Amino acid sequence: MTGRVVWITGASSGIGRALALTLAKRGDRVAVSARSETGLQHLAEEAAGFAGSIHPYPLDITQPETCADTVDRIAGDLGDITLAVLNAGTHHPVEAHAFAASDFAKLININLIGTGNCLDPLLKRMIPAQKGHIAIVASVAGYRGLPTSAYYGASKAAQINLAESLKLDLYRYGIKLQLVNPGFVKTPLTDKNDFPMPFLMDVDEAAERMARGFDGRSFEITFPRRFAYLLKLLRLLPYRLYFPLVGRITRA
Ligand SMILES: NC(=O)c1ccc[n+]([C@@H]2O[C@H](COP(=O)([O-])OP(=O)(O)OC[C@H]3O[C@@H](n4cnc5c(N)ncnc54)[C@H](OP(=O)(O)O)[C@@H]3O)[C@@H](O)[C@H]2O)c1
């Protein structure tokens, strides 16, 4: 046992699920949240015999009171949360002609406001204690605008800015704030994509990269590296070069 208590949201599938298993194998006690109770229960059973353990805390991150109650219950049952990975999220690709304010609000409510609903009770505990570690899972899709990504990209860009701002503010309280920006990782979320995904990464490899990143000092944890660096270069381009280039690449 490592003595760490880790809380992962969005752990019933994909990246969150793989990360929970990776950390429990390493000896962490992992509290897992998502809406699907059965998904979390199966996950907990899979960890039987691991050095650490997995504990289900079903939760809808769009409900602020439930988020606060969950943080209290985890602390009461397992001890203070040492690391919180705010990973729950969704994707809804949209063409401009189908843009709908209600769908936009729904996605922002999960990806962005949901992150805030989890941050609120975490910070209320961590700031007075002057310790803690939070990782926000955004995406390289938040670096710049991409086709069909108006809802998702906006939520991820906002998460990146949120993490940067909090990083600066939390420094003085001794709280570690990290930002995770994955490229394409094979999960149920990307299984819906009907276009070629460059450098698509296996989910267990992604979980491994995150686990290693949490032990390190870098603010940003991003993978696959080559894809992320390519997108970082695109981020530097002026609009007059960015739009024709990305338009041409993504139409291919
Ligand atoms: N896969 C990629 O290529 C990729 C790339 C960049 C960033 N990301 C980010 O990584 C995170 C995980 O994505 P993934 O690919 O692992 O997707 P996924 O397999 O679809 O998993 C999403 C998780 O979020 C949970 N979730 C969704 N809405 C929720 C809500 N309202 N309350 C609580 N939990 C909720 C889902 O569980 P329930 O449905 O049971 O609630 C599920 O456990 C997301 O933030 C995503 O934007 C993924």
Ligand as a Chemical Component Dictionary entry (heavy atoms), coordinates in Angstrom:
data_LIG
# 
_chem_comp.id                   LIG 
_chem_comp.type                 NON-POLYMER 
_chem_comp.pdbx_formal_charge   0 
_chem_comp.three_letter_code    LIG 
# 
loop_
_chem_comp_atom.comp_id 
_chem_comp_atom.atom_id 
_chem_comp_atom.alt_atom_id 
_chem_comp_atom.type_symbol 
_chem_comp_atom.charge 
_chem_comp_atom.model_Cartn_x 
_chem_comp_atom.model_Cartn_y 
_chem_comp_atom.model_Cartn_z 
_chem_comp_atom.pdbx_ordinal 
LIG N1  N1  N 0  -10.142 9.212  -25.519 1  
LIG C1  C1  C 0  -9.487  10.242 -25.989 2  
LIG O1  O1  O 0  -8.892  10.181 -27.089 3  
LIG C2  C2  C 0  -9.392  11.539 -25.211 4  
LIG C3  C3  C 0  -8.552  12.526 -25.705 5  
LIG C4  C4  C 0  -8.443  13.732 -25.000 6  
LIG C5  C5  C 0  -9.144  13.895 -23.818 7  
LIG N2  N2  N 1  -9.958  12.929 -23.368 8  
LIG C6  C6  C 0  -10.681 13.184 -22.123 9  
LIG O2  O2  O 0  -10.474 12.125 -21.221 10 
LIG C7  C7  C 0  -11.607 11.988 -20.368 11 
LIG C8  C8  C 0  -12.071 10.544 -20.376 12 
LIG O3  O3  O 0  -12.452 10.203 -21.706 13 
LIG P1  P1  P 0  -12.554 8.709  -22.250 14 
LIG O4  O4  O 0  -12.014 8.723  -23.614 15 
LIG O5  O5  O -1 -12.053 7.767  -21.240 16 
LIG O6  O6  O 0  -14.147 8.631  -22.408 17 
LIG P2  P2  P 0  -15.226 7.516  -21.944 18 
LIG O7  O7  O 0  -14.673 6.149  -22.116 19 
LIG O8  O8  O 0  -16.475 7.893  -22.659 20 
LIG O9  O9  O 0  -15.368 7.789  -20.387 21 
LIG C9  C9  C 0  -16.006 8.937  -19.899 22 
LIG C10 C10 C 0  -16.283 8.731  -18.434 23 
LIG O10 O10 O 0  -16.910 9.909  -17.911 24 
LIG C11 C11 C 0  -18.070 9.496  -17.181 25 
LIG N3  N3  N 0  -19.075 10.560 -17.183 26 
LIG C12 C12 C 0  -19.683 11.149 -18.260 27 
LIG N4  N4  N 0  -20.580 12.043 -17.851 28 
LIG C13 C13 C 0  -20.556 12.022 -16.479 29 
LIG C14 C14 C 0  -21.281 12.707 -15.479 30 
LIG N5  N5  N 0  -22.233 13.597 -15.769 31 
LIG N6  N6  N 0  -20.998 12.433 -14.178 32 
LIG C15 C15 C 0  -20.059 11.532 -13.857 33 
LIG N7  N7  N 0  -19.352 10.843 -14.757 34 
LIG C16 C16 C 0  -19.599 11.086 -16.056 35 
LIG C17 C17 C 0  -18.543 8.232  -17.881 36 
LIG O11 O11 O 0  -19.276 7.384  -17.014 37 
LIG P3  P3  P 0  -20.887 7.311  -16.894 38 
LIG O12 O12 O 0  -21.438 7.399  -18.283 39 
LIG O13 O13 O 0  -21.111 5.986  -16.211 40 
LIG O14 O14 O 0  -21.278 8.453  -16.046 41 
LIG C18 C18 C 0  -17.198 7.557  -18.164 42 
LIG O15 O15 O 0  -16.753 6.860  -17.027 43 
LIG C19 C19 C 0  -12.653 12.984 -20.885 44 
LIG O16 O16 O 0  -12.611 14.158 -20.125 45 
LIG C20 C20 C 0  -12.194 13.249 -22.307 46 
LIG O17 O17 O 0  -12.601 14.511 -22.787 47 
LIG C21 C21 C 0  -10.105 11.734 -24.029 48 
# 
loop_
_chem_comp_bond.comp_id 
_chem_comp_bond.atom_id_1 
_chem_comp_bond.atom_id_2 
_chem_comp_bond.value_order 
_chem_comp_bond.pdbx_ordinal 
LIG N1  C1  SING 1  
LIG C1  O1  DOUB 2  
LIG C1  C2  SING 3  
LIG C2  C3  SING 4  
LIG C2  C21 DOUB 5  
LIG C3  C4  DOUB 6  
LIG C4  C5  SING 7  
LIG C5  N2  DOUB 8  
LIG N2  C6  SING 9  
LIG N2  C21 SING 10 
LIG C6  O2  SING 11 
LIG C6  C20 SING 12 
LIG O2  C7  SING 13 
LIG C7  C8  SING 14 
LIG C7  C19 SING 15 
LIG C8  O3  SING 16 
LIG O3  P1  SING 17 
LIG P1  O4  DOUB 18 
LIG P1  O5  SING 19 
LIG P1  O6  SING 20 
LIG O6  P2  SING 21 
LIG P2  O7  DOUB 22 
LIG P2  O8  SING 23 
LIG P2  O9  SING 24 
LIG O9  C9  SING 25 
LIG C9  C10 SING 26 
LIG C10 O10 SING 27 
LIG C10 C18 SING 28 
LIG O10 C11 SING 29 
LIG C11 N3  SING 30 
LIG C11 C17 SING 31 
LIG N3  C12 SING 32 
LIG N3  C16 SING 33 
LIG C12 N4  DOUB 34 
LIG N4  C13 SING 35 
LIG C13 C14 SING 36 
LIG C13 C16 DOUB 37 
LIG C14 N5  SING 38 
LIG C14 N6  DOUB 39 
LIG N6  C15 SING 40 
LIG C15 N7  DOUB 41 
LIG N7  C16 SING 42 
LIG C17 O11 SING 43 
LIG C17 C18 SING 44 
LIG O11 P3  SING 45 
LIG P3  O12 DOUB 46 
LIG P3  O13 SING 47 
LIG P3  O14 SING 48 
LIG C18 O15 SING 49 
LIG C19 O16 SING 50 
LIG C19 C20 SING 51 
LIG C20 O17 SING 52 
# 
